[in-house]
């Protein structure tokens, strides 16, 4: 029942470089547990040294139809012009490992990802973003080949993408024979960080990008081309393939080893349960990213995740109401959770043991500090689901 009222923004320059410090990068040790999925291979891993679960995601382009954009990705454009033309095509790819016999073929025809648009606009950066996962800490390994281009011959990886105007990227240029890192914030590109290195056109090259916290480490063909850098602009985001202007570039099968992110709603519930161990239950109702149905997004009982909300939780969110419910030996208070602007973004149900003489007002007073503590971490409804 309801309770009482109460790259600089202009042309990219190969000379725009700057110095930055080196940071040691820790090594990871994995035990693999393979699980095959129809399109992407996801492999669960255990970090033996840290006891932190991680996962592996592989983009096997042979699983997609030729001449189509792979499912799970979206084409976008950063800068000017139209979106790129991303399709699966066949190309000759050399094996990663040496042939076992002299008779084995040196190259084989395999499906690869291609960006085929030839727009000569200078500030034109086609992106193909993997839209089904957000990555914080990760190691991405891919192979690329610059095929042709009059204005540019570039290929790269964009990462920690917030949108088309906010992200990091590294790119390799066969025309300029250089490797560069950039940060894009509100559409403005930073000065370049990089080095000169030969990157022949028409050959396959391996690119590795590792992010851990605010550290970014890159390898080209197994060699560290620039020292580890630090940047705190973006803690997590999407991953995507990147090209520039009229560069026609190919990408081979790609692997991402990453630590799965836990949405803030689950973090808050877990932390409150640890801080208040005498709670009988704690759950949060909110709208997922689709904004269609109110549901349980975090709970002390994981089996409840995804269950739809009721008219009680809807009323709490719509009218900033508080509900009180008493059972045999427990009381449950459902309260609104506000963001930093005072907007109600979720409903939190706090279940506690009751005691002799327990009143509605006393129960509410016991539950409110828990929700208030959660509110200090919530900037917006979007935060809860990221």
DRENGUBA-527727 format. One record per residue (C-alpha): residue in three letters; chain; x negated, y, z. Coordinates in Angstrom, 3 decimals. Last residue first. Layout:
(gutor 'ALA' 'A' (X Y Z));
...
This chain:
(gutor 'UNK' 'A' (-25.957 1.052 -18.251));
(gutor 'UNK' 'A' (-22.300 0.476 -17.373));
(gutor 'UNK' 'A' (-22.163 2.672 -14.288));
(gutor 'UNK' 'A' (-24.159 5.445 -15.951));
(gutor 'UNK' 'A' (-21.493 5.921 -18.617));
(gutor 'UNK' 'A' (-18.965 6.834 -15.936));
(gutor 'UNK' 'A' (-21.225 9.752 -15.016));
(gutor 'UNK' 'A' (-24.004 10.834 -12.632));
(gutor 'UNK' 'A' (-23.637 7.936 -10.212));
(gutor 'UNK' 'A' (-26.357 7.351 -7.595));
(gutor 'UNK' 'A' (-24.984 9.531 -4.786));
(gutor 'UNK' 'A' (-21.571 8.021 -5.398));
(gutor 'UNK' 'A' (-22.724 4.648 -4.077));
(gutor 'UNK' 'A' (-23.535 6.160 -0.685));
(gutor 'UNK' 'A' (-20.088 7.744 -0.564));
(gutor 'UNK' 'A' (-18.530 4.362 -1.324));
(gutor 'UNK' 'A' (-20.239 2.772 1.667));
(gutor 'UNK' 'A' (-19.607 5.799 3.886));
(gutor 'UNK' 'A' (-15.856 5.568 3.078));
(gutor 'UNK' 'A' (-15.286 1.992 4.218));
(gutor 'UNK' 'A' (-15.509 2.410 7.996));
(gutor 'UNK' 'A' (-13.465 5.620 8.009));
(gutor 'UNK' 'A' (-10.824 3.897 5.892));
(gutor 'UNK' 'A' (-10.607 1.079 8.437));
(gutor 'UNK' 'A' (-10.280 3.578 11.293));
(gutor 'UNK' 'A' (-7.501 5.425 9.486));
(gutor 'UNK' 'A' (-5.589 2.206 8.887));
(gutor 'UNK' 'A' (-5.954 1.106 12.474));
(gutor 'UNK' 'A' (-7.850 -1.803 14.043));
(gutor 'UNK' 'A' (-6.667 -2.355 17.628));
(gutor 'UNK' 'A' (-8.016 -5.880 17.736));
(gutor 'UNK' 'A' (-10.560 -6.322 15.013));
(gutor 'UNK' 'A' (-10.519 -6.599 11.238));
(gutor 'UNK' 'A' (-13.245 -8.172 9.159));
(gutor 'UNK' 'A' (-14.081 -6.123 6.093));
(gutor 'UNK' 'A' (-13.094 -5.951 2.408));
(gutor 'UNK' 'A' (-14.142 -2.894 0.381));
(gutor 'UNK' 'A' (-12.404 -2.425 -2.969));
(gutor 'UNK' 'A' (-14.086 0.208 -5.156));
(gutor 'UNK' 'A' (-12.230 2.061 -7.913));
(gutor 'UNK' 'A' (-14.160 3.708 -10.729));
(gutor 'UNK' 'A' (-14.907 6.944 -12.604));
(gutor 'UNK' 'A' (-13.071 9.575 -10.563));
(gutor 'UNK' 'A' (-14.503 12.953 -11.617));
(gutor 'UNK' 'A' (-16.221 14.985 -8.890));
(gutor 'UNK' 'A' (-18.960 16.286 -11.184));
(gutor 'UNK' 'A' (-21.587 14.058 -9.551));
(gutor 'UNK' 'A' (-19.482 10.987 -10.314));
(gutor 'UNK' 'A' (-16.636 9.849 -8.103));
(gutor 'UNK' 'A' (-15.640 6.444 -6.697));
(gutor 'UNK' 'A' (-12.006 6.154 -5.666));
(gutor 'UNK' 'A' (-11.128 3.929 -2.705));
(gutor 'UNK' 'A' (-9.562 0.515 -2.214));
(gutor 'UNK' 'A' (-9.612 -0.529 1.447));
(gutor 'UNK' 'A' (-9.265 -4.170 2.430));
(gutor 'UNK' 'A' (-8.645 -5.421 5.957));
(gutor 'UNK' 'A' (-9.455 -8.891 7.219));
(gutor 'UNK' 'A' (-8.331 -11.400 9.825));
(gutor 'UNK' 'A' (-4.816 -12.235 8.723));
(gutor 'UNK' 'A' (-4.371 -9.758 5.863));
(gutor 'UNK' 'A' (-4.258 -5.983 5.824));
(gutor 'UNK' 'A' (-4.236 -3.776 2.705));
(gutor 'UNK' 'A' (-4.980 -0.051 2.543));
(gutor 'UNK' 'A' (-4.996 1.962 -0.677));
(gutor 'UNK' 'A' (-6.642 5.335 -1.322));
(gutor 'UNK' 'A' (-5.512 7.543 -4.198));
(gutor 'UNK' 'A' (-7.589 9.740 -6.522));
(gutor 'UNK' 'A' (-4.584 9.950 -8.867));
(gutor 'UNK' 'A' (-5.668 8.177 -12.055));
(gutor 'UNK' 'A' (-8.563 6.157 -10.608));
(gutor 'UNK' 'A' (-6.742 4.964 -7.485));
(gutor 'UNK' 'A' (-3.575 4.472 -9.515));
(gutor 'UNK' 'A' (-5.390 2.179 -11.945));
(gutor 'UNK' 'A' (-6.883 0.228 -9.048));
(gutor 'UNK' 'A' (-3.417 -0.376 -7.593));
(gutor 'UNK' 'A' (-1.760 -1.021 -10.973));
(gutor 'UNK' 'A' (-4.035 -4.016 -11.346));
(gutor 'UNK' 'A' (-7.536 -4.489 -12.731));
(gutor 'UNK' 'A' (-8.396 -7.213 -15.212));
(gutor 'UNK' 'A' (-10.902 -9.936 -14.344));
(gutor 'UNK' 'A' (-14.233 -9.492 -16.135));
(gutor 'UNK' 'A' (-16.368 -10.518 -13.179));
(gutor 'UNK' 'A' (-14.342 -12.485 -10.637));
(gutor 'UNK' 'A' (-16.590 -15.560 -10.732));
(gutor 'UNK' 'A' (-19.446 -13.319 -9.596));
(gutor 'UNK' 'A' (-17.906 -13.009 -6.129));
(gutor 'UNK' 'A' (-19.677 -10.064 -4.451));
(gutor 'UNK' 'A' (-18.364 -8.102 -7.400));
(gutor 'UNK' 'A' (-19.330 -5.859 -10.306));
(gutor 'UNK' 'A' (-17.494 -4.911 -13.525));
(gutor 'UNK' 'A' (-13.986 -5.905 -12.441));
(gutor 'UNK' 'A' (-11.614 -4.672 -15.135));
(gutor 'UNK' 'A' (-9.803 -1.662 -16.543));
(gutor 'UNK' 'A' (-9.071 -2.354 -20.203));
(gutor 'UNK' 'A' (-9.754 -0.345 -23.354));
(gutor 'UNK' 'A' (-12.707 1.970 -22.639));
(gutor 'UNK' 'A' (-14.862 -0.139 -25.025));
(gutor 'UNK' 'A' (-17.877 0.701 -22.845));
(gutor 'UNK' 'A' (-16.385 -1.046 -19.836));
(gutor 'UNK' 'A' (-13.697 0.725 -17.787));
(gutor 'UNK' 'A' (-14.147 0.396 -14.063));
(gutor 'UNK' 'A' (-13.243 -1.765 -11.071));
(gutor 'UNK' 'A' (-15.869 -2.393 -8.387));
(gutor 'UNK' 'A' (-15.976 -5.237 -5.893));
(gutor 'UNK' 'A' (-17.062 -5.803 -2.306));
(gutor 'UNK' 'A' (-16.229 -8.682 0.008));
(gutor 'UNK' 'A' (-16.486 -9.839 3.616));
(gutor 'UNK' 'A' (-18.877 -7.057 4.586));
(gutor 'UNK' 'A' (-21.052 -8.025 7.552));
(gutor 'UNK' 'A' (-24.240 -7.836 5.447));
(gutor 'UNK' 'A' (-23.997 -4.033 5.043));
(gutor 'UNK' 'A' (-27.361 -3.076 3.519));
(gutor 'UNK' 'A' (-27.656 -6.228 1.427));
(gutor 'UNK' 'A' (-24.036 -6.043 0.286));
(gutor 'UNK' 'A' (-24.520 -2.351 -0.490));
(gutor 'UNK' 'A' (-27.552 -3.132 -2.662));
(gutor 'UNK' 'A' (-25.716 -5.815 -4.658));
(gutor 'UNK' 'A' (-22.699 -3.594 -5.247));
(gutor 'UNK' 'A' (-24.866 -0.681 -6.378));
(gutor 'UNK' 'A' (-27.011 -2.825 -8.689));
(gutor 'UNK' 'A' (-23.922 -4.403 -10.239));
(gutor 'UNK' 'A' (-22.432 -0.995 -11.081));
(gutor 'UNK' 'A' (-25.836 0.222 -12.310));
(gutor 'UNK' 'A' (-25.965 -2.382 -15.067));
(gutor 'UNK' 'A' (-28.695 -5.004 -14.730));
(gutor 'UNK' 'A' (-31.184 -4.941 -17.587));
(gutor 'UNK' 'A' (-32.628 -8.119 -19.015));
(gutor 'UNK' 'A' (-36.442 -8.275 -18.855));
(gutor 'UNK' 'A' (-37.693 -8.572 -22.407));
(gutor 'UNK' 'A' (-39.466 -10.715 -24.986));
(gutor 'UNK' 'A' (-38.517 -9.413 -28.438));
(gutor 'UNK' 'A' (-39.365 -11.420 -31.561));
(gutor 'UNK' 'A' (-39.193 -10.340 -35.207));
(gutor 'UNK' 'A' (-39.068 -12.293 -38.455));
(gutor 'UNK' 'A' (-40.507 -10.223 -41.288));
(gutor 'UNK' 'A' (-40.041 -6.555 -42.143));
(gutor 'UNK' 'A' (-40.205 -5.041 -45.630));
(gutor 'UNK' 'A' (-40.772 -1.421 -46.661));
(gutor 'UNK' 'A' (-39.629 0.858 -49.477));
(gutor 'UNK' 'A' (-40.827 4.325 -48.457));
(gutor 'UNK' 'A' (-38.775 7.019 -50.207));
(gutor 'UNK' 'A' (-38.401 9.265 -47.118));
(gutor 'UNK' 'A' (-39.495 7.518 -43.907));
(gutor 'UNK' 'A' (-39.037 4.056 -42.388));
(gutor 'UNK' 'A' (-37.865 2.636 -39.058));
(gutor 'UNK' 'A' (-36.628 -0.686 -37.621));
(gutor 'UNK' 'A' (-34.642 -0.514 -34.402));
(gutor 'UNK' 'A' (-34.593 -1.083 -30.640));
(gutor 'UNK' 'A' (-31.955 0.273 -28.271));
(gutor 'UNK' 'A' (-32.546 2.075 -25.001));
(gutor 'UNK' 'A' (-34.373 2.120 -21.692));
(gutor 'UNK' 'A' (-36.450 4.407 -19.464));
(gutor 'UNK' 'A' (-36.633 7.348 -21.883));
(gutor 'UNK' 'A' (-38.608 10.570 -21.382));
(gutor 'UNK' 'A' (-41.067 9.041 -18.911));
(gutor 'UNK' 'A' (-44.198 8.878 -21.067));
(gutor 'UNK' 'A' (-47.482 7.082 -20.460));
(gutor 'UNK' 'A' (-49.959 5.961 -23.096));
(gutor 'UNK' 'A' (-52.010 2.804 -23.532));
(gutor 'UNK' 'A' (-54.990 3.444 -25.773));
(gutor 'UNK' 'A' (-54.537 3.612 -29.566));
(gutor 'UNK' 'A' (-55.389 1.020 -32.220));
(gutor 'UNK' 'A' (-55.513 -1.929 -29.830));
(gutor 'UNK' 'A' (-56.241 -4.831 -32.170));
(gutor 'UNK' 'A' (-54.184 -7.933 -32.939));
(gutor 'UNK' 'A' (-53.132 -6.826 -36.412));
(gutor 'UNK' 'A' (-51.901 -3.533 -34.962));
(gutor 'UNK' 'A' (-51.413 -3.428 -31.190));
(gutor 'UNK' 'A' (-49.406 -0.898 -29.178));
(gutor 'UNK' 'A' (-49.001 -0.184 -25.441));
(gutor 'UNK' 'A' (-46.390 2.093 -23.887));
(gutor 'UNK' 'A' (-46.296 2.706 -20.139));
(gutor 'UNK' 'A' (-43.323 4.448 -18.492));
(gutor 'UNK' 'A' (-41.913 1.248 -17.028));
(gutor 'UNK' 'A' (-43.332 -1.552 -19.137));
(gutor 'UNK' 'A' (-43.115 -1.109 -22.889));
(gutor 'UNK' 'A' (-45.029 -3.307 -25.349));
(gutor 'UNK' 'A' (-45.104 -2.745 -29.110));
(gutor 'UNK' 'A' (-46.792 -5.332 -31.338));
(gutor 'UNK' 'A' (-47.283 -4.866 -35.084));
(gutor 'UNK' 'A' (-48.544 -7.582 -37.444));
(gutor 'UNK' 'A' (-49.432 -6.675 -41.035));
(gutor 'UNK' 'A' (-48.338 -8.205 -44.347));
(gutor 'UNK' 'A' (-50.044 -6.891 -47.472));
(gutor 'UNK' 'A' (-48.549 -4.911 -50.365));
(gutor 'UNK' 'A' (-49.979 -1.572 -49.229));
(gutor 'UNK' 'A' (-53.219 -1.681 -47.271));
(gutor 'UNK' 'A' (-53.239 -0.252 -43.721));
(gutor 'UNK' 'A' (-56.695 1.237 -43.091));
(gutor 'UNK' 'A' (-56.890 2.974 -39.738));
(gutor 'UNK' 'A' (-57.012 6.628 -38.665));
(gutor 'UNK' 'A' (-55.772 7.234 -35.140));
(gutor 'UNK' 'A' (-52.735 8.196 -33.161));
(gutor 'UNK' 'A' (-50.695 10.606 -31.088));
(gutor 'UNK' 'A' (-48.607 12.993 -33.140));
(gutor 'UNK' 'A' (-47.128 16.179 -31.743));
(gutor 'UNK' 'A' (-43.564 15.742 -30.590));
(gutor 'UNK' 'A' (-40.510 15.556 -32.825));
(gutor 'UNK' 'A' (-37.454 17.681 -32.096));
(gutor 'UNK' 'A' (-34.070 16.018 -32.739));
(gutor 'UNK' 'A' (-32.923 16.469 -29.154));
(gutor 'UNK' 'A' (-36.058 14.631 -28.036));
(gutor 'UNK' 'A' (-38.129 12.604 -30.530));
(gutor 'UNK' 'A' (-41.364 11.087 -29.200));
(gutor 'UNK' 'A' (-44.029 10.104 -31.715));
(gutor 'UNK' 'A' (-46.779 7.468 -32.050));
(gutor 'UNK' 'A' (-49.020 7.336 -35.126));
(gutor 'UNK' 'A' (-51.163 4.889 -37.106));
(gutor 'UNK' 'A' (-53.139 6.090 -40.113));
(gutor 'UNK' 'A' (-54.117 5.191 -43.661));
(gutor 'UNK' 'A' (-52.316 8.247 -45.088));
(gutor 'UNK' 'A' (-50.786 6.402 -48.038));
(gutor 'UNK' 'A' (-50.501 3.112 -46.149));
(gutor 'UNK' 'A' (-48.831 4.757 -43.160));
(gutor 'UNK' 'A' (-47.979 2.877 -39.962));
(gutor 'UNK' 'A' (-45.289 3.994 -37.567));
(gutor 'UNK' 'A' (-44.584 4.120 -33.855));
(gutor 'UNK' 'A' (-41.280 5.438 -32.564));
(gutor 'UNK' 'A' (-39.709 6.867 -29.438));
(gutor 'UNK' 'A' (-36.073 7.963 -29.155));
(gutor 'UNK' 'A' (-33.615 10.842 -28.960));
(gutor 'UNK' 'A' (-31.992 12.402 -32.027));
(gutor 'UNK' 'A' (-30.494 9.312 -33.693));
(gutor 'UNK' 'A' (-29.166 8.077 -30.343));
(gutor 'UNK' 'A' (-30.556 6.819 -27.036));
(gutor 'UNK' 'A' (-33.254 4.713 -28.719));
(gutor 'UNK' 'A' (-35.715 3.116 -26.315));
(gutor 'UNK' 'A' (-37.497 1.971 -29.445));
(gutor 'UNK' 'A' (-38.147 2.862 -33.076));
(gutor 'UNK' 'A' (-40.446 0.503 -34.987));
(gutor 'UNK' 'A' (-42.428 1.411 -38.064));
(gutor 'UNK' 'A' (-43.016 1.268 -41.797));
(gutor 'UNK' 'A' (-44.527 3.870 -44.102));
(gutor 'UNK' 'A' (-45.411 4.422 -47.756));
(gutor 'UNK' 'A' (-44.407 8.047 -48.309));
(gutor 'UNK' 'A' (-43.822 10.493 -51.191));
(gutor 'UNK' 'A' (-44.282 8.067 -54.093));
(gutor 'UNK' 'A' (-43.148 4.905 -52.340));
(gutor 'UNK' 'A' (-43.882 1.205 -52.625));
(gutor 'UNK' 'A' (-44.126 -2.074 -50.734));
(gutor 'UNK' 'A' (-45.274 -1.346 -47.175));
(gutor 'UNK' 'A' (-45.284 -4.715 -45.436));
(gutor 'UNK' 'A' (-44.215 -5.504 -41.893));
(gutor 'UNK' 'A' (-44.618 -8.224 -39.288));
(gutor 'UNK' 'A' (-42.967 -8.063 -35.857));
(gutor 'UNK' 'A' (-43.712 -8.546 -32.163));
(gutor 'UNK' 'A' (-41.745 -6.662 -29.509));
(gutor 'UNK' 'A' (-42.720 -6.764 -25.831));
(gutor 'UNK' 'A' (-40.063 -5.498 -23.434));
(gutor 'UNK' 'A' (-39.246 -3.457 -20.331));
(gutor 'UNK' 'A' (-35.981 -1.542 -20.691));
(gutor 'UNK' 'A' (-33.949 -2.929 -23.575));
(gutor 'UNK' 'A' (-30.294 -2.417 -24.488));
(gutor 'UNK' 'A' (-28.622 -5.195 -26.447));
(gutor 'UNK' 'A' (-26.041 -5.673 -29.198));
(gutor 'UNK' 'A' (-26.738 -2.650 -31.417));
(gutor 'UNK' 'A' (-29.970 -3.624 -33.136));
(gutor 'UNK' 'A' (-30.696 -0.350 -34.926));
(gutor 'UNK' 'A' (-31.650 -0.024 -38.589));
(gutor 'UNK' 'A' (-33.104 3.473 -38.924));
(gutor 'UNK' 'A' (-33.722 5.615 -42.022));
(gutor 'UNK' 'A' (-35.906 8.699 -41.383));
(gutor 'UNK' 'A' (-35.504 11.612 -43.822));
(gutor 'UNK' 'A' (-37.350 14.833 -42.976));
(gutor 'UNK' 'A' (-39.197 14.825 -46.315));
(gutor 'UNK' 'A' (-36.285 14.049 -48.655));
(gutor 'UNK' 'A' (-37.594 11.635 -51.330));
(gutor 'UNK' 'A' (-34.661 9.228 -50.972));
(gutor 'UNK' 'A' (-35.816 5.838 -52.261));
(gutor 'UNK' 'A' (-33.459 3.494 -50.402));
(gutor 'UNK' 'A' (-34.615 -0.137 -50.329));
(gutor 'UNK' 'A' (-35.279 -0.901 -46.653));
(gutor 'UNK' 'A' (-35.927 -4.637 -46.610));
(gutor 'UNK' 'A' (-35.471 -7.394 -44.029));
(gutor 'UNK' 'A' (-37.087 -10.680 -45.016));
(gutor 'UNK' 'A' (-35.844 -13.979 -46.438));
(gutor 'UNK' 'A' (-38.757 -16.295 -47.270));
(gutor 'UNK' 'A' (-40.718 -17.277 -50.370));
(gutor 'UNK' 'A' (-43.879 -19.113 -49.368));
(gutor 'UNK' 'A' (-47.540 -18.119 -49.298));
(gutor 'UNK' 'A' (-50.778 -20.104 -49.043));
(gutor 'UNK' 'A' (-49.036 -23.318 -50.046));
(gutor 'UNK' 'A' (-50.376 -26.493 -48.382));
(gutor 'UNK' 'A' (-52.749 -28.518 -50.563));
(gutor 'UNK' 'A' (-55.822 -27.544 -48.547));
(gutor 'UNK' 'A' (-54.188 -29.136 -45.483));
(gutor 'UNK' 'A' (-53.044 -27.812 -42.093));
(gutor 'UNK' 'A' (-52.500 -24.310 -43.475));
(gutor 'UNK' 'A' (-53.711 -21.480 -41.167));
(gutor 'UNK' 'A' (-51.072 -20.133 -38.738));
(gutor 'UNK' 'A' (-48.904 -17.026 -39.261));
(gutor 'UNK' 'A' (-47.886 -18.216 -42.711));
(gutor 'UNK' 'A' (-48.090 -15.809 -45.676));
(gutor 'UNK' 'A' (-44.803 -14.328 -46.838));
(gutor 'UNK' 'A' (-43.644 -14.052 -50.437));
(gutor 'UNK' 'A' (-40.384 -12.143 -50.564));
(gutor 'UNK' 'A' (-36.668 -12.826 -50.657));
(gutor 'UNK' 'A' (-34.258 -10.036 -49.725));
(gutor 'UNK' 'A' (-32.040 -9.188 -46.730));
(gutor 'UNK' 'A' (-30.665 -5.672 -46.974));
(gutor 'UNK' 'A' (-31.034 -2.175 -45.474));
(gutor 'UNK' 'A' (-30.177 0.784 -47.677));
(gutor 'UNK' 'A' (-30.966 3.884 -45.659));
(gutor 'UNK' 'A' (-28.471 6.369 -44.277));
(gutor 'UNK' 'A' (-27.979 9.634 -46.151));
(gutor 'UNK' 'A' (-30.064 12.788 -45.974));
(gutor 'UNK' 'A' (-31.682 14.701 -43.128));
(gutor 'UNK' 'A' (-33.172 13.860 -39.744));
(gutor 'UNK' 'A' (-32.548 10.508 -38.145));
(gutor 'UNK' 'A' (-30.271 8.250 -40.149));
(gutor 'UNK' 'A' (-28.358 5.206 -39.000));
(gutor 'UNK' 'A' (-27.700 1.644 -40.173));
(gutor 'UNK' 'A' (-26.152 -0.655 -37.586));
(gutor 'UNK' 'A' (-27.345 -4.124 -36.622));
(gutor 'UNK' 'A' (-25.484 -7.093 -35.142));
(gutor 'UNK' 'A' (-24.918 -8.649 -38.558));
(gutor 'UNK' 'A' (-27.763 -8.388 -41.046));
(gutor 'UNK' 'A' (-27.206 -5.938 -43.937));
(gutor 'UNK' 'A' (-26.442 -7.938 -47.078));
(gutor 'UNK' 'A' (-28.393 -8.788 -50.233));
(gutor 'UNK' 'A' (-29.132 -12.334 -49.029));
(gutor 'UNK' 'A' (-26.921 -13.811 -46.328));
(gutor 'UNK' 'A' (-28.386 -13.973 -42.799));
(gutor 'UNK' 'A' (-29.970 -16.909 -40.943));
(gutor 'UNK' 'A' (-33.230 -16.614 -42.892));
(gutor 'UNK' 'A' (-33.704 -13.258 -41.140));
(gutor 'UNK' 'A' (-34.589 -14.949 -37.862));
(gutor 'UNK' 'A' (-34.389 -12.109 -35.348));
(gutor 'UNK' 'A' (-35.686 -13.602 -32.106));
(gutor 'UNK' 'A' (-34.595 -12.635 -28.599));
(gutor 'UNK' 'A' (-36.526 -13.802 -25.572));
(gutor 'UNK' 'A' (-35.347 -13.498 -22.001));
(gutor 'UNK' 'A' (-36.625 -12.602 -18.579));
(gutor 'UNK' 'A' (-36.096 -13.755 -15.017));
(gutor 'UNK' 'A' (-38.365 -12.304 -12.345));
(gutor 'UNK' 'A' (-40.334 -14.712 -10.155));
(gutor 'UNK' 'A' (-43.366 -12.416 -10.335));
(gutor 'UNK' 'A' (-46.189 -14.788 -11.251));
(gutor 'UNK' 'A' (-44.056 -17.460 -12.874));
(gutor 'UNK' 'A' (-42.078 -15.064 -15.015));
(gutor 'UNK' 'A' (-39.232 -17.355 -15.988));
(gutor 'UNK' 'A' (-37.999 -17.442 -19.543));
(gutor 'UNK' 'A' (-34.673 -17.820 -21.296));
(gutor 'UNK' 'A' (-34.966 -18.170 -25.043));
(gutor 'UNK' 'A' (-32.400 -16.502 -27.285));
(gutor 'UNK' 'A' (-32.551 -17.459 -30.953));
(gutor 'UNK' 'A' (-30.407 -15.045 -32.923));
(gutor 'UNK' 'A' (-27.823 -16.130 -35.490));
(gutor 'UNK' 'A' (-26.245 -19.376 -34.317));
(gutor 'UNK' 'A' (-27.761 -19.464 -30.797));
(gutor 'UNK' 'A' (-30.458 -21.891 -29.651));
(gutor 'UNK' 'A' (-31.487 -22.129 -25.986));
(gutor 'UNK' 'A' (-35.162 -22.716 -25.206));
(gutor 'UNK' 'A' (-36.529 -22.711 -21.656));
(gutor 'UNK' 'A' (-39.957 -21.162 -21.761));
(gutor 'UNK' 'A' (-42.323 -20.778 -18.806));
(gutor 'UNK' 'A' (-44.007 -17.403 -19.039));
(gutor 'UNK' 'A' (-47.141 -15.676 -17.816));
(gutor 'UNK' 'A' (-47.402 -11.926 -18.104));
(gutor 'UNK' 'A' (-50.517 -9.796 -18.051));
(gutor 'UNK' 'A' (-50.701 -6.381 -16.489));
(gutor 'UNK' 'A' (-51.456 -3.266 -18.506));
(gutor 'UNK' 'A' (-54.201 -0.975 -17.322));
(gutor 'UNK' 'A' (-53.569 2.675 -17.995));
(gutor 'UNK' 'A' (-55.533 4.816 -20.388));
(gutor 'UNK' 'A' (-55.319 8.543 -20.491));
(gutor 'UNK' 'A' (-54.220 10.908 -23.225));
(gutor 'UNK' 'A' (-55.796 12.937 -25.949));
(gutor 'UNK' 'A' (-53.821 14.730 -28.645));
(gutor 'UNK' 'A' (-53.219 14.442 -32.322));
(gutor 'UNK' 'A' (-51.484 16.622 -34.889));
(gutor 'UNK' 'A' (-53.975 16.204 -37.725));
(gutor 'UNK' 'A' (-51.850 13.716 -39.653));
(gutor 'UNK' 'A' (-49.116 16.314 -39.833));
(gutor 'UNK' 'A' (-45.428 15.557 -39.848));
(gutor 'UNK' 'A' (-43.426 18.345 -41.470));
(gutor 'UNK' 'A' (-41.162 20.263 -39.064));
(gutor 'UNK' 'A' (-39.606 19.477 -35.668));
(gutor 'UNK' 'A' (-42.935 19.001 -34.008));
(gutor 'UNK' 'A' (-42.347 14.037 -35.608));
(gutor 'UNK' 'A' (-5.931 12.636 2.629));
(gutor 'UNK' 'A' (-2.897 11.453 1.940));
(gutor 'UNK' 'A' (-2.050 8.328 3.980));
(gutor 'UNK' 'A' (-3.015 5.035 2.405));
(gutor 'UNK' 'A' (-1.209 3.564 -0.558));
(gutor 'UNK' 'A' (0.000 0.000 0.000));
